Amino acid sequence: MPDKNLGGRPRKEINLEQLKAMCRIQCTAEECAAIFEVDADTLDARIKEAGFRGFSDFYKKYNHEGKASLRRAQWKAAVEDNNPTMLVWLGKNMLAQTDKQDVTLSGELVHRVEIEFVESGEDESA
């Protein structure tokens, strides 16, 4: 006997491989839910059904792969492709290199302060 239709919307399934790919490119829970056309709470529930503690747990497990891919691409652009912009960026971010700027001041430095005392007109001794 077929399952009785209890009404409501049909169940939306989540493709975990597609979700992993979205986490690798740093998509938020709301963005992922929008792609699957579900609410973020529904996405979280489906992830829990798959054995995770929720979206945050799933995201932490898979977003590092995307970061590693990005780092690999940046490294390739800098080292193999000899991209000067990427070489400078990686030097600043990975080696704490900075741009040195020499600043020379010339001329006379003058500070002028004017103070004006105003009497209130009241007798303070009273």
C-alpha positions as CSV (number, residue, x, y, z in Angstrom):
1,M,0.0,0.0,0.0
2,P,1.5,3.4,-0.9
3,D,2.4,5.9,1.8
4,K,-0.6,8.1,2.7
5,N,-0.1,11.7,1.6
6,L,-0.1,13.7,4.8
7,G,-0.1,17.0,3.0
8,G,2.5,19.7,3.2
9,R,5.4,20.2,1.0
10,P,7.5,17.4,-0.5
11,R,10.7,16.7,1.4
12,K,13.7,18.5,0.0
13,E,16.9,16.4,-0.1
14,I,20.3,18.0,0.2
15,N,23.1,16.9,-2.1
16,L,26.0,16.6,0.4
17,E,28.7,16.6,-2.3
18,Q,27.3,19.9,-3.7
19,L,27.2,21.3,-0.1
20,K,30.8,20.3,0.4
21,A,31.8,22.2,-2.8
22,M,29.9,25.2,-1.6
23,C,31.7,25.1,1.8
24,R,35.0,24.9,0.0
25,I,34.3,28.3,-1.6
26,Q,33.2,29.7,1.7
27,C,29.4,29.9,1.1
28,T,27.4,30.8,4.2
29,A,24.5,28.7,5.5
30,E,22.0,31.2,4.1
31,E,23.7,31.1,0.6
32,C,23.7,27.2,0.6
33,A,20.1,27.1,1.8
34,A,19.1,29.5,-1.0
35,I,20.8,27.3,-3.6
36,F,18.9,24.2,-2.3
37,E,15.7,26.3,-2.0
38,V,15.2,25.5,1.6
39,D,15.3,27.5,4.9
40,A,18.6,27.6,6.8
41,D,16.9,25.6,9.6
42,T,15.9,22.9,7.1
43,L,19.5,22.8,5.8
44,D,20.8,22.4,9.3
45,A,18.2,19.6,10.1
46,R,19.3,17.7,6.9
47,I,22.9,18.0,7.9
48,K,22.1,16.7,11.3
49,E,20.3,13.7,9.8
50,A,23.5,12.9,7.9
51,G,25.4,12.5,11.1
52,F,26.9,16.0,11.7
53,R,26.2,18.4,14.5
54,G,24.8,21.0,12.1
55,F,26.0,23.4,9.4
56,S,28.8,24.9,11.5
57,D,30.3,21.4,12.1
58,F,29.9,20.5,8.4
59,Y,31.4,23.8,7.3
60,K,34.4,23.5,9.6
61,K,35.2,20.1,8.2
62,Y,35.1,21.1,4.5
63,N,36.0,24.8,4.2
64,H,39.7,24.1,4.8
65,E,40.0,22.3,1.5
66,G,38.9,25.4,-0.3
67,K,41.4,27.5,1.6
68,A,44.2,25.1,0.7
69,S,43.2,25.3,-3.0
70,L,43.2,29.1,-2.9
71,R,46.6,29.1,-1.2
72,R,47.9,26.7,-3.8
73,A,46.6,28.9,-6.6
74,Q,48.2,32.0,-5.0
75,W,51.5,30.2,-4.6
76,K,51.4,29.1,-8.2
77,A,50.6,32.6,-9.4
78,A,53.5,34.1,-7.4
79,V,56.2,31.5,-7.8
80,E,55.5,29.6,-11.0
81,D,53.9,32.5,-13.0
82,N,56.1,35.1,-11.4
83,N,53.2,37.5,-10.7
84,P,54.8,40.5,-9.0
85,T,51.6,41.6,-7.3
86,M,51.1,38.2,-5.8
87,L,54.7,38.0,-4.8
88,V,54.4,41.3,-2.8
89,W,51.1,40.2,-1.3
90,L,52.4,36.9,-0.1
91,G,55.6,38.5,1.2
92,K,53.5,40.9,3.3
93,N,51.1,38.3,4.6
94,M,53.3,35.3,5.0
95,L,56.7,36.9,5.8
96,A,55.5,40.1,7.6
97,Q,57.3,42.2,5.0
98,T,56.3,45.9,4.8
99,D,56.7,48.8,2.5
100,K,59.4,51.2,3.9
101,Q,58.4,54.8,3.5
102,D,60.9,57.6,4.3
103,V,59.2,60.7,5.5
104,T,61.0,64.0,5.6
105,L,59.6,67.1,7.2
106,S,61.0,70.5,6.4
107,G,60.2,74.0,7.5
108,E,59.5,75.5,10.9
109,L,57.0,73.9,13.1
110,V,54.9,76.5,15.0
111,H,52.1,75.9,17.4
112,R,50.1,78.9,18.5
113,V,47.7,78.6,21.4
114,E,45.4,81.5,22.4
115,I,43.8,81.5,25.8
116,E,41.1,83.9,26.7
117,F,39.9,84.3,30.3
118,V,36.4,85.4,30.8
119,E,35.1,86.7,34.1
120,S,31.7,85.6,35.1
121,G,30.8,88.9,36.7
122,E,29.5,87.1,39.9
123,D,31.2,87.6,43.2
124,E,32.5,84.2,44.3
125,S,33.1,85.3,47.9
126,A,29.4,85.7,48.7
